[in-house]
Amino acid sequence: MKTPSLNLRAAVVSLLIFVCFIGAWQLATTGPSIGGSSAGMTAEEIEYAKMMGKDPGAEKSSGFPPPVEVAKASWEHLSDPFYDKGPNDKGIGIQLAHSLARVGLGFVLAMAVALPLGFLIGMSPLMQKAFNPFVQVLKPISPLAWMPLALYTLKDSDVSGIFVIFICSIWPMLINTAFGVAGVKREWLNVASTLEVNPLRKAFQVILPAAAPTILTGMRISMGIAWLVIVAAEMLVGGTGVGYFVWNEWNNLSLTNVIFAVLLIGVVGMLLDLMFAQLQKAVTYVE
C-alpha cells in the first residue's frame, strides 16, 4: 500500500488543528453558564430582568463574537467589496487596494535605491566600510518613528505612508543585496576578467544571476515588514486602507469586523510571501 505523501499528511494535520481551534473558539464564546444565570434569583427578579430586555436563562456570552458571526460578517464584506458610501464607509476591496498601492509604491522606490546601492557596497570594500556606520544607525529605528517627521515635512498623509514603507523596506534589500554581491565566487569573477567582460555586462550576466537568490530573500523580508508597517501607519494617519478600517471598526465597537480584517490582513500577507517565494524558487540554481 502506497504511503500518503508528506504534503497530504501535512494538510490533514493542518485541517485538524483548524477544526480544534474553531471548536475551542466556539466553546469559549458561547458556552453555557454553570447553574444558569437565573440561579439564586427570585421570580420577581427574573420577571424584572426580562422587562429590562435581559434573559436570565440565556447562555453565557463573553462579548467576543463566535466563529459563525465572523463568517457572516466576512460573507457580507466579500460579497460587495467595492461599494463606496462616503469617506468613512467604503468596501473592504477599496480599503485593501489603497493599502496595496501604498505598499507597492514604497516598495518599488526602495528597490530603486537599495539594489544599485547594494551592488556598489557589495563590489567595493571601501564603500562597505564607508556606508556601514550609517546603515547600522538608521536600520534599528522603528519606521513609525519617522511618521511625525514625514507628516511635518511632506504635509500629506498618503505620501507620508509611502515614505514609511520606503524607509522600512530599504534595509533588508540593501543588506541582502550587498551580502549576495560580495559572496559571488571569486572564480566566476576571475573568468569574467580573463574574458575581458566589461563591468556592466559582468554585473548583469555574472553577479546578478549569482546573487539573485539572496536579493530575492531580502525583497521577501522587506515585503513582509512593509505589510506589517502599513497597517500601523494607516491607523495613525487615517483616511483609507486596511489599518484605518480596523481602527474605525474598533471605534464602532464592532469586534466582528475587526476579526474579519485581521484574518484578511493575514491572508493577504501570506499571498504576498508566497509570490516572493515562487520568484525566489525561480532564480535559485543548483550547483
MODELLER restraints for C-alpha pairs under 7 A, 6 or more apart:
rsr = mdl.restraints
at = mdl.atoms
rsr.add(forms.Gaussian(group=physical.xy_distance, feature=features.Distance(at['CA:22:A'], at['CA:67:A']), mean=6.89, stdev=0.5))
rsr.add(forms.Gaussian(group=physical.xy_distance, feature=features.Distance(at['CA:25:A'], at['CA:66:A']), mean=6.73, stdev=0.5))
rsr.add(forms.Gaussian(group=physical.xy_distance, feature=features.Distance(at['CA:26:A'], at['CA:66:A']), mean=5.53, stdev=0.5))
rsr.add(forms.Gaussian(group=physical.xy_distance, feature=features.Distance(at['CA:26:A'], at['CA:67:A']), mean=6.29, stdev=0.5))
rsr.add(forms.Gaussian(group=physical.xy_distance, feature=features.Distance(at['CA:29:A'], at['CA:61:A']), mean=5.74, stdev=0.5))
rsr.add(forms.Gaussian(group=physical.xy_distance, feature=features.Distance(at['CA:29:A'], at['CA:62:A']), mean=5.55, stdev=0.5))
rsr.add(forms.Gaussian(group=physical.xy_distance, feature=features.Distance(at['CA:29:A'], at['CA:64:A']), mean=6.04, stdev=0.5))
rsr.add(forms.Gaussian(group=physical.xy_distance, feature=features.Distance(at['CA:29:A'], at['CA:65:A']), mean=6.67, stdev=0.5))
rsr.add(forms.Gaussian(group=physical.xy_distance, feature=features.Distance(at['CA:29:A'], at['CA:66:A']), mean=5.57, stdev=0.5))
rsr.add(forms.Gaussian(group=physical.xy_distance, feature=features.Distance(at['CA:30:A'], at['CA:59:A']), mean=6.72, stdev=0.5))
rsr.add(forms.Gaussian(group=physical.xy_distance, feature=features.Distance(at['CA:30:A'], at['CA:60:A']), mean=6.23, stdev=0.5))
rsr.add(forms.Gaussian(group=physical.xy_distance, feature=features.Distance(at['CA:30:A'], at['CA:61:A']), mean=5.39, stdev=0.5))
rsr.add(forms.Gaussian(group=physical.xy_distance, feature=features.Distance(at['CA:30:A'], at['CA:66:A']), mean=6.97, stdev=0.5))
rsr.add(forms.Gaussian(group=physical.xy_distance, feature=features.Distance(at['CA:31:A'], at['CA:59:A']), mean=6.72, stdev=0.5))
rsr.add(forms.Gaussian(group=physical.xy_distance, feature=features.Distance(at['CA:31:A'], at['CA:60:A']), mean=6.18, stdev=0.5))
rsr.add(forms.Gaussian(group=physical.xy_distance, feature=features.Distance(at['CA:32:A'], at['CA:59:A']), mean=4.66, stdev=0.5))
rsr.add(forms.Gaussian(group=physical.xy_distance, feature=features.Distance(at['CA:32:A'], at['CA:60:A']), mean=5.25, stdev=0.5))
rsr.add(forms.Gaussian(group=physical.xy_distance, feature=features.Distance(at['CA:33:A'], at['CA:59:A']), mean=6.04, stdev=0.5))
rsr.add(forms.Gaussian(group=physical.xy_distance, feature=features.Distance(at['CA:33:A'], at['CA:60:A']), mean=5.04, stdev=0.5))
rsr.add(forms.Gaussian(group=physical.xy_distance, feature=features.Distance(at['CA:36:A'], at['CA:57:A']), mean=5.84, stdev=0.5))
rsr.add(forms.Gaussian(group=physical.xy_distance, feature=features.Distance(at['CA:37:A'], at['CA:56:A']), mean=5.17, stdev=0.5))
rsr.add(forms.Gaussian(group=physical.xy_distance, feature=features.Distance(at['CA:37:A'], at['CA:57:A']), mean=5.65, stdev=0.5))
rsr.add(forms.Gaussian(group=physical.xy_distance, feature=features.Distance(at['CA:38:A'], at['CA:46:A']), mean=6.90, stdev=0.5))
rsr.add(forms.Gaussian(group=physical.xy_distance, feature=features.Distance(at['CA:38:A'], at['CA:56:A']), mean=4.77, stdev=0.5))
rsr.add(forms.Gaussian(group=physical.xy_distance, feature=features.Distance(at['CA:38:A'], at['CA:57:A']), mean=5.52, stdev=0.5))
rsr.add(forms.Gaussian(group=physical.xy_distance, feature=features.Distance(at['CA:46:A'], at['CA:56:A']), mean=6.55, stdev=0.5))
rsr.add(forms.Gaussian(group=physical.xy_distance, feature=features.Distance(at['CA:49:A'], at['CA:55:A']), mean=6.73, stdev=0.5))
rsr.add(forms.Gaussian(group=physical.xy_distance, feature=features.Distance(at['CA:49:A'], at['CA:56:A']), mean=6.90, stdev=0.5))
rsr.add(forms.Gaussian(group=physical.xy_distance, feature=features.Distance(at['CA:65:A'], at['CA:255:A']), mean=6.89, stdev=0.5))
rsr.add(forms.Gaussian(group=physical.xy_distance, feature=features.Distance(at['CA:65:A'], at['CA:256:A']), mean=5.93, stdev=0.5))
rsr.add(forms.Gaussian(group=physical.xy_distance, feature=features.Distance(at['CA:69:A'], at['CA:256:A']), mean=6.79, stdev=0.5))
rsr.add(forms.Gaussian(group=physical.xy_distance, feature=features.Distance(at['CA:70:A'], at['CA:256:A']), mean=5.33, stdev=0.5))
rsr.add(forms.Gaussian(group=physical.xy_distance, feature=features.Distance(at['CA:70:A'], at['CA:260:A']), mean=6.32, stdev=0.5))
rsr.add(forms.Gaussian(group=physical.xy_distance, feature=features.Distance(at['CA:73:A'], at['CA:256:A']), mean=6.76, stdev=0.5))
rsr.add(forms.Gaussian(group=physical.xy_distance, feature=features.Distance(at['CA:73:A'], at['CA:257:A']), mean=6.57, stdev=0.5))
rsr.add(forms.Gaussian(group=physical.xy_distance, feature=features.Distance(at['CA:74:A'], at['CA:260:A']), mean=5.94, stdev=0.5))
rsr.add(forms.Gaussian(group=physical.xy_distance, feature=features.Distance(at['CA:77:A'], at['CA:91:A']), mean=6.93, stdev=0.5))
rsr.add(forms.Gaussian(group=physical.xy_distance, feature=features.Distance(at['CA:77:A'], at['CA:92:A']), mean=6.43, stdev=0.5))
rsr.add(forms.Gaussian(group=physical.xy_distance, feature=features.Distance(at['CA:80:A'], at['CA:91:A']), mean=6.93, stdev=0.5))
rsr.add(forms.Gaussian(group=physical.xy_distance, feature=features.Distance(at['CA:81:A'], at['CA:91:A']), mean=4.55, stdev=0.5))
rsr.add(forms.Gaussian(group=physical.xy_distance, feature=features.Distance(at['CA:81:A'], at['CA:92:A']), mean=5.06, stdev=0.5))
rsr.add(forms.Gaussian(group=physical.xy_distance, feature=features.Distance(at['CA:81:A'], at['CA:93:A']), mean=4.51, stdev=0.5))
rsr.add(forms.Gaussian(group=physical.xy_distance, feature=features.Distance(at['CA:82:A'], at['CA:91:A']), mean=4.66, stdev=0.5))
rsr.add(forms.Gaussian(group=physical.xy_distance, feature=features.Distance(at['CA:82:A'], at['CA:92:A']), mean=6.71, stdev=0.5))
rsr.add(forms.Gaussian(group=physical.xy_distance, feature=features.Distance(at['CA:82:A'], at['CA:93:A']), mean=5.14, stdev=0.5))
rsr.add(forms.Gaussian(group=physical.xy_distance, feature=features.Distance(at['CA:82:A'], at['CA:94:A']), mean=5.51, stdev=0.5))
rsr.add(forms.Gaussian(group=physical.xy_distance, feature=features.Distance(at['CA:83:A'], at['CA:90:A']), mean=5.78, stdev=0.5))
rsr.add(forms.Gaussian(group=physical.xy_distance, feature=features.Distance(at['CA:83:A'], at['CA:91:A']), mean=4.86, stdev=0.5))
rsr.add(forms.Gaussian(group=physical.xy_distance, feature=features.Distance(at['CA:84:A'], at['CA:90:A']), mean=4.51, stdev=0.5))
rsr.add(forms.Gaussian(group=physical.xy_distance, feature=features.Distance(at['CA:84:A'], at['CA:91:A']), mean=6.23, stdev=0.5))
rsr.add(forms.Gaussian(group=physical.xy_distance, feature=features.Distance(at['CA:95:A'], at['CA:240:A']), mean=5.78, stdev=0.5))
rsr.add(forms.Gaussian(group=physical.xy_distance, feature=features.Distance(at['CA:95:A'], at['CA:241:A']), mean=4.17, stdev=0.5))
rsr.add(forms.Gaussian(group=physical.xy_distance, feature=features.Distance(at['CA:95:A'], at['CA:242:A']), mean=5.28, stdev=0.5))
rsr.add(forms.Gaussian(group=physical.xy_distance, feature=features.Distance(at['CA:96:A'], at['CA:241:A']), mean=5.84, stdev=0.5))
rsr.add(forms.Gaussian(group=physical.xy_distance, feature=features.Distance(at['CA:96:A'], at['CA:242:A']), mean=5.56, stdev=0.5))
rsr.add(forms.Gaussian(group=physical.xy_distance, feature=features.Distance(at['CA:98:A'], at['CA:240:A']), mean=6.61, stdev=0.5))
rsr.add(forms.Gaussian(group=physical.xy_distance, feature=features.Distance(at['CA:98:A'], at['CA:241:A']), mean=5.26, stdev=0.5))
rsr.add(forms.Gaussian(group=physical.xy_distance, feature=features.Distance(at['CA:99:A'], at['CA:230:A']), mean=6.89, stdev=0.5))
rsr.add(forms.Gaussian(group=physical.xy_distance, feature=features.Distance(at['CA:99:A'], at['CA:241:A']), mean=4.86, stdev=0.5))
rsr.add(forms.Gaussian(group=physical.xy_distance, feature=features.Distance(at['CA:99:A'], at['CA:242:A']), mean=6.24, stdev=0.5))
rsr.add(forms.Gaussian(group=physical.xy_distance, feature=features.Distance(at['CA:102:A'], at['CA:161:A']), mean=6.88, stdev=0.5))
rsr.add(forms.Gaussian(group=physical.xy_distance, feature=features.Distance(at['CA:102:A'], at['CA:162:A']), mean=5.31, stdev=0.5))
rsr.add(forms.Gaussian(group=physical.xy_distance, feature=features.Distance(at['CA:103:A'], at['CA:162:A']), mean=6.75, stdev=0.5))
rsr.add(forms.Gaussian(group=physical.xy_distance, feature=features.Distance(at['CA:103:A'], at['CA:165:A']), mean=6.16, stdev=0.5))
rsr.add(forms.Gaussian(group=physical.xy_distance, feature=features.Distance(at['CA:103:A'], at['CA:226:A']), mean=6.34, stdev=0.5))
rsr.add(forms.Gaussian(group=physical.xy_distance, feature=features.Distance(at['CA:103:A'], at['CA:227:A']), mean=6.79, stdev=0.5))
rsr.add(forms.Gaussian(group=physical.xy_distance, feature=features.Distance(at['CA:103:A'], at['CA:230:A']), mean=6.92, stdev=0.5))
rsr.add(forms.Gaussian(group=physical.xy_distance, feature=features.Distance(at['CA:105:A'], at['CA:162:A']), mean=6.70, stdev=0.5))
rsr.add(forms.Gaussian(group=physical.xy_distance, feature=features.Distance(at['CA:106:A'], at['CA:162:A']), mean=4.85, stdev=0.5))
rsr.add(forms.Gaussian(group=physical.xy_distance, feature=features.Distance(at['CA:106:A'], at['CA:163:A']), mean=6.32, stdev=0.5))
rsr.add(forms.Gaussian(group=physical.xy_distance, feature=features.Distance(at['CA:106:A'], at['CA:165:A']), mean=5.01, stdev=0.5))
rsr.add(forms.Gaussian(group=physical.xy_distance, feature=features.Distance(at['CA:106:A'], at['CA:166:A']), mean=4.42, stdev=0.5))
rsr.add(forms.Gaussian(group=physical.xy_distance, feature=features.Distance(at['CA:107:A'], at['CA:165:A']), mean=6.56, stdev=0.5))
rsr.add(forms.Gaussian(group=physical.xy_distance, feature=features.Distance(at['CA:107:A'], at['CA:166:A']), mean=5.80, stdev=0.5))
rsr.add(forms.Gaussian(group=physical.xy_distance, feature=features.Distance(at['CA:107:A'], at['CA:169:A']), mean=6.17, stdev=0.5))
rsr.add(forms.Gaussian(group=physical.xy_distance, feature=features.Distance(at['CA:109:A'], at['CA:166:A']), mean=6.33, stdev=0.5))
rsr.add(forms.Gaussian(group=physical.xy_distance, feature=features.Distance(at['CA:110:A'], at['CA:166:A']), mean=5.08, stdev=0.5))
rsr.add(forms.Gaussian(group=physical.xy_distance, feature=features.Distance(at['CA:110:A'], at['CA:169:A']), mean=6.00, stdev=0.5))
rsr.add(forms.Gaussian(group=physical.xy_distance, feature=features.Distance(at['CA:110:A'], at['CA:170:A']), mean=4.86, stdev=0.5))
rsr.add(forms.Gaussian(group=physical.xy_distance, feature=features.Distance(at['CA:111:A'], at['CA:170:A']), mean=6.96, stdev=0.5))
rsr.add(forms.Gaussian(group=physical.xy_distance, feature=features.Distance(at['CA:114:A'], at['CA:170:A']), mean=5.62, stdev=0.5))
rsr.add(forms.Gaussian(group=physical.xy_distance, feature=features.Distance(at['CA:114:A'], at['CA:173:A']), mean=5.89, stdev=0.5))
rsr.add(forms.Gaussian(group=physical.xy_distance, feature=features.Distance(at['CA:114:A'], at['CA:174:A']), mean=4.55, stdev=0.5))
rsr.add(forms.Gaussian(group=physical.xy_distance, feature=features.Distance(at['CA:115:A'], at['CA:173:A']), mean=6.95, stdev=0.5))
rsr.add(forms.Gaussian(group=physical.xy_distance, feature=features.Distance(at['CA:115:A'], at['CA:174:A']), mean=6.24, stdev=0.5))
rsr.add(forms.Gaussian(group=physical.xy_distance, feature=features.Distance(at['CA:115:A'], at['CA:177:A']), mean=6.31, stdev=0.5))
rsr.add(forms.Gaussian(group=physical.xy_distance, feature=features.Distance(at['CA:117:A'], at['CA:174:A']), mean=6.94, stdev=0.5))
rsr.add(forms.Gaussian(group=physical.xy_distance, feature=features.Distance(at['CA:118:A'], at['CA:174:A']), mean=4.89, stdev=0.5))
rsr.add(forms.Gaussian(group=physical.xy_distance, feature=features.Distance(at['CA:118:A'], at['CA:175:A']), mean=6.71, stdev=0.5))
rsr.add(forms.Gaussian(group=physical.xy_distance, feature=features.Distance(at['CA:118:A'], at['CA:177:A']), mean=4.96, stdev=0.5))
rsr.add(forms.Gaussian(group=physical.xy_distance, feature=features.Distance(at['CA:118:A'], at['CA:178:A']), mean=4.33, stdev=0.5))
rsr.add(forms.Gaussian(group=physical.xy_distance, feature=features.Distance(at['CA:119:A'], at['CA:177:A']), mean=6.47, stdev=0.5))
rsr.add(forms.Gaussian(group=physical.xy_distance, feature=features.Distance(at['CA:119:A'], at['CA:178:A']), mean=5.74, stdev=0.5))
rsr.add(forms.Gaussian(group=physical.xy_distance, feature=features.Distance(at['CA:119:A'], at['CA:181:A']), mean=6.21, stdev=0.5))
rsr.add(forms.Gaussian(group=physical.xy_distance, feature=features.Distance(at['CA:120:A'], at['CA:127:A']), mean=6.95, stdev=0.5))
rsr.add(forms.Gaussian(group=physical.xy_distance, feature=features.Distance(at['CA:121:A'], at['CA:127:A']), mean=5.10, stdev=0.5))
rsr.add(forms.Gaussian(group=physical.xy_distance, feature=features.Distance(at['CA:121:A'], at['CA:128:A']), mean=4.68, stdev=0.5))
rsr.add(forms.Gaussian(group=physical.xy_distance, feature=features.Distance(at['CA:121:A'], at['CA:178:A']), mean=5.66, stdev=0.5))
rsr.add(forms.Gaussian(group=physical.xy_distance, feature=features.Distance(at['CA:122:A'], at['CA:128:A']), mean=6.73, stdev=0.5))
rsr.add(forms.Gaussian(group=physical.xy_distance, feature=features.Distance(at['CA:122:A'], at['CA:178:A']), mean=4.07, stdev=0.5))
rsr.add(forms.Gaussian(group=physical.xy_distance, feature=features.Distance(at['CA:122:A'], at['CA:179:A']), mean=6.25, stdev=0.5))
rsr.add(forms.Gaussian(group=physical.xy_distance, feature=features.Distance(at['CA:122:A'], at['CA:181:A']), mean=5.02, stdev=0.5))
rsr.add(forms.Gaussian(group=physical.xy_distance, feature=features.Distance(at['CA:122:A'], at['CA:182:A']), mean=4.51, stdev=0.5))
rsr.add(forms.Gaussian(group=physical.xy_distance, feature=features.Distance(at['CA:123:A'], at['CA:181:A']), mean=6.53, stdev=0.5))
rsr.add(forms.Gaussian(group=physical.xy_distance, feature=features.Distance(at['CA:123:A'], at['CA:182:A']), mean=5.99, stdev=0.5))
rsr.add(forms.Gaussian(group=physical.xy_distance, feature=features.Distance(at['CA:139:A'], at['CA:171:A']), mean=6.22, stdev=0.5))
rsr.add(forms.Gaussian(group=physical.xy_distance, feature=features.Distance(at['CA:143:A'], at['CA:164:A']), mean=5.74, stdev=0.5))
rsr.add(forms.Gaussian(group=physical.xy_distance, feature=features.Distance(at['CA:143:A'], at['CA:167:A']), mean=6.56, stdev=0.5))
rsr.add(forms.Gaussian(group=physical.xy_distance, feature=features.Distance(at['CA:143:A'], at['CA:168:A']), mean=5.57, stdev=0.5))
rsr.add(forms.Gaussian(group=physical.xy_distance, feature=features.Distance(at['CA:144:A'], at['CA:164:A']), mean=6.93, stdev=0.5))
rsr.add(forms.Gaussian(group=physical.xy_distance, feature=features.Distance(at['CA:144:A'], at['CA:233:A']), mean=6.77, stdev=0.5))
rsr.add(forms.Gaussian(group=physical.xy_distance, feature=features.Distance(at['CA:146:A'], at['CA:164:A']), mean=6.74, stdev=0.5))
rsr.add(forms.Gaussian(group=physical.xy_distance, feature=features.Distance(at['CA:147:A'], at['CA:160:A']), mean=6.62, stdev=0.5))
rsr.add(forms.Gaussian(group=physical.xy_distance, feature=features.Distance(at['CA:147:A'], at['CA:164:A']), mean=6.65, stdev=0.5))
rsr.add(forms.Gaussian(group=physical.xy_distance, feature=features.Distance(at['CA:150:A'], at['CA:160:A']), mean=5.20, stdev=0.5))
rsr.add(forms.Gaussian(group=physical.xy_distance, feature=features.Distance(at['CA:151:A'], at['CA:157:A']), mean=6.34, stdev=0.5))
rsr.add(forms.Gaussian(group=physical.xy_distance, feature=features.Distance(at['CA:151:A'], at['CA:160:A']), mean=5.76, stdev=0.5))
rsr.add(forms.Gaussian(group=physical.xy_distance, feature=features.Distance(at['CA:154:A'], at['CA:160:A']), mean=6.52, stdev=0.5))
rsr.add(forms.Gaussian(group=physical.xy_distance, feature=features.Distance(at['CA:157:A'], at['CA:237:A']), mean=5.86, stdev=0.5))
rsr.add(forms.Gaussian(group=physical.xy_distance, feature=features.Distance(at['CA:161:A'], at['CA:230:A']), mean=6.98, stdev=0.5))
rsr.add(forms.Gaussian(group=physical.xy_distance, feature=features.Distance(at['CA:161:A'], at['CA:233:A']), mean=6.26, stdev=0.5))
rsr.add(forms.Gaussian(group=physical.xy_distance, feature=features.Distance(at['CA:165:A'], at['CA:226:A']), mean=5.44, stdev=0.5))
rsr.add(forms.Gaussian(group=physical.xy_distance, feature=features.Distance(at['CA:165:A'], at['CA:229:A']), mean=6.96, stdev=0.5))
rsr.add(forms.Gaussian(group=physical.xy_distance, feature=features.Distance(at['CA:165:A'], at['CA:230:A']), mean=6.75, stdev=0.5))
rsr.add(forms.Gaussian(group=physical.xy_distance, feature=features.Distance(at['CA:168:A'], at['CA:225:A']), mean=6.95, stdev=0.5))
rsr.add(forms.Gaussian(group=physical.xy_distance, feature=features.Distance(at['CA:168:A'], at['CA:226:A']), mean=6.45, stdev=0.5))
rsr.add(forms.Gaussian(group=physical.xy_distance, feature=features.Distance(at['CA:169:A'], at['CA:222:A']), mean=4.59, stdev=0.5))
rsr.add(forms.Gaussian(group=physical.xy_distance, feature=features.Distance(at['CA:169:A'], at['CA:223:A']), mean=6.82, stdev=0.5))
rsr.add(forms.Gaussian(group=physical.xy_distance, feature=features.Distance(at['CA:169:A'], at['CA:225:A']), mean=6.89, stdev=0.5))
rsr.add(forms.Gaussian(group=physical.xy_distance, feature=features.Distance(at['CA:169:A'], at['CA:226:A']), mean=6.06, stdev=0.5))
rsr.add(forms.Gaussian(group=physical.xy_distance, feature=features.Distance(at['CA:172:A'], at['CA:218:A']), mean=4.99, stdev=0.5))
rsr.add(forms.Gaussian(group=physical.xy_distance, feature=features.Distance(at['CA:172:A'], at['CA:221:A']), mean=6.50, stdev=0.5))
rsr.add(forms.Gaussian(group=physical.xy_distance, feature=features.Distance(at['CA:172:A'], at['CA:222:A']), mean=5.72, stdev=0.5))
rsr.add(forms.Gaussian(group=physical.xy_distance, feature=features.Distance(at['CA:173:A'], at['CA:215:A']), mean=6.55, stdev=0.5))
rsr.add(forms.Gaussian(group=physical.xy_distance, feature=features.Distance(at['CA:173:A'], at['CA:218:A']), mean=4.41, stdev=0.5))
rsr.add(forms.Gaussian(group=physical.xy_distance, feature=features.Distance(at['CA:173:A'], at['CA:219:A']), mean=5.36, stdev=0.5))
rsr.add(forms.Gaussian(group=physical.xy_distance, feature=features.Distance(at['CA:173:A'], at['CA:222:A']), mean=6.51, stdev=0.5))
rsr.add(forms.Gaussian(group=physical.xy_distance, feature=features.Distance(at['CA:176:A'], at['CA:214:A']), mean=5.91, stdev=0.5))
rsr.add(forms.Gaussian(group=physical.xy_distance, feature=features.Distance(at['CA:176:A'], at['CA:215:A']), mean=5.54, stdev=0.5))
rsr.add(forms.Gaussian(group=physical.xy_distance, feature=features.Distance(at['CA:176:A'], at['CA:218:A']), mean=5.13, stdev=0.5))
rsr.add(forms.Gaussian(group=physical.xy_distance, feature=features.Distance(at['CA:177:A'], at['CA:214:A']), mean=6.65, stdev=0.5))
rsr.add(forms.Gaussian(group=physical.xy_distance, feature=features.Distance(at['CA:177:A'], at['CA:215:A']), mean=4.86, stdev=0.5))
rsr.add(forms.Gaussian(group=physical.xy_distance, feature=features.Distance(at['CA:180:A'], at['CA:211:A']), mean=4.56, stdev=0.5))
rsr.add(forms.Gaussian(group=physical.xy_distance, feature=features.Distance(at['CA:180:A'], at['CA:214:A']), mean=5.33, stdev=0.5))
rsr.add(forms.Gaussian(group=physical.xy_distance, feature=features.Distance(at['CA:180:A'], at['CA:215:A']), mean=6.52, stdev=0.5))
rsr.add(forms.Gaussian(group=physical.xy_distance, feature=features.Distance(at['CA:181:A'], at['CA:207:A']), mean=6.30, stdev=0.5))
rsr.add(forms.Gaussian(group=physical.xy_distance, feature=features.Distance(at['CA:181:A'], at['CA:211:A']), mean=5.46, stdev=0.5))
rsr.add(forms.Gaussian(group=physical.xy_distance, feature=features.Distance(at['CA:184:A'], at['CA:207:A']), mean=6.50, stdev=0.5))
rsr.add(forms.Gaussian(group=physical.xy_distance, feature=features.Distance(at['CA:184:A'], at['CA:210:A']), mean=6.21, stdev=0.5))
rsr.add(forms.Gaussian(group=physical.xy_distance, feature=features.Distance(at['CA:184:A'], at['CA:211:A']), mean=6.64, stdev=0.5))
rsr.add(forms.Gaussian(group=physical.xy_distance, feature=features.Distance(at['CA:192:A'], at['CA:202:A']), mean=6.71, stdev=0.5))
rsr.add(forms.Gaussian(group=physical.xy_distance, feature=features.Distance(at['CA:212:A'], at['CA:283:A']), mean=6.30, stdev=0.5))
rsr.add(forms.Gaussian(group=physical.xy_distance, feature=features.Distance(at['CA:213:A'], at['CA:280:A']), mean=5.72, stdev=0.5))
rsr.add(forms.Gaussian(group=physical.xy_distance, feature=features.Distance(at['CA:213:A'], at['CA:283:A']), mean=5.96, stdev=0.5))
rsr.add(forms.Gaussian(group=physical.xy_distance, feature=features.Distance(at['CA:213:A'], at['CA:284:A']), mean=5.41, stdev=0.5))
rsr.add(forms.Gaussian(group=physical.xy_distance, feature=features.Distance(at['CA:216:A'], at['CA:280:A']), mean=5.54, stdev=0.5))
rsr.add(forms.Gaussian(group=physical.xy_distance, feature=features.Distance(at['CA:217:A'], at['CA:280:A']), mean=6.95, stdev=0.5))
rsr.add(forms.Gaussian(group=physical.xy_distance, feature=features.Distance(at['CA:220:A'], at['CA:273:A']), mean=6.45, stdev=0.5))
rsr.add(forms.Gaussian(group=physical.xy_distance, feature=features.Distance(at['CA:220:A'], at['CA:276:A']), mean=5.59, stdev=0.5))
rsr.add(forms.Gaussian(group=physical.xy_distance, feature=features.Distance(at['CA:224:A'], at['CA:269:A']), mean=6.85, stdev=0.5))
rsr.add(forms.Gaussian(group=physical.xy_distance, feature=features.Distance(at['CA:224:A'], at['CA:273:A']), mean=6.89, stdev=0.5))
rsr.add(forms.Gaussian(group=physical.xy_distance, feature=features.Distance(at['CA:227:A'], at['CA:269:A']), mean=6.67, stdev=0.5))
rsr.add(forms.Gaussian(group=physical.xy_distance, feature=features.Distance(at['CA:231:A'], at['CA:242:A']), mean=6.29, stdev=0.5))
rsr.add(forms.Gaussian(group=physical.xy_distance, feature=features.Distance(at['CA:231:A'], at['CA:243:A']), mean=4.06, stdev=0.5))
rsr.add(forms.Gaussian(group=physical.xy_distance, feature=features.Distance(at['CA:232:A'], at['CA:243:A']), mean=6.12, stdev=0.5))
rsr.add(forms.Gaussian(group=physical.xy_distance, feature=features.Distance(at['CA:234:A'], at['CA:241:A']), mean=6.28, stdev=0.5))
rsr.add(forms.Gaussian(group=physical.xy_distance, feature=features.Distance(at['CA:234:A'], at['CA:243:A']), mean=4.76, stdev=0.5))
rsr.add(forms.Gaussian(group=physical.xy_distance, feature=features.Distance(at['CA:234:A'], at['CA:244:A']), mean=5.16, stdev=0.5))
rsr.add(forms.Gaussian(group=physical.xy_distance, feature=features.Distance(at['CA:235:A'], at['CA:243:A']), mean=4.99, stdev=0.5))
rsr.add(forms.Gaussian(group=physical.xy_distance, feature=features.Distance(at['CA:235:A'], at['CA:244:A']), mean=4.84, stdev=0.5))
rsr.add(forms.Gaussian(group=physical.xy_distance, feature=features.Distance(at['CA:235:A'], at['CA:247:A']), mean=5.87, stdev=0.5))
rsr.add(forms.Gaussian(group=physical.xy_distance, feature=features.Distance(at['CA:238:A'], at['CA:244:A']), mean=5.13, stdev=0.5))
rsr.add(forms.Gaussian(group=physical.xy_distance, feature=features.Distance(at['CA:246:A'], at['CA:258:A']), mean=5.36, stdev=0.5))
rsr.add(forms.Gaussian(group=physical.xy_distance, feature=features.Distance(at['CA:246:A'], at['CA:261:A']), mean=6.29, stdev=0.5))
rsr.add(forms.Gaussian(group=physical.xy_distance, feature=features.Distance(at['CA:249:A'], at['CA:257:A']), mean=6.33, stdev=0.5))
rsr.add(forms.Gaussian(group=physical.xy_distance, feature=features.Distance(at['CA:249:A'], at['CA:258:A']), mean=6.05, stdev=0.5))
rsr.add(forms.Gaussian(group=physical.xy_distance, feature=features.Distance(at['CA:250:A'], at['CA:258:A']), mean=6.49, stdev=0.5))
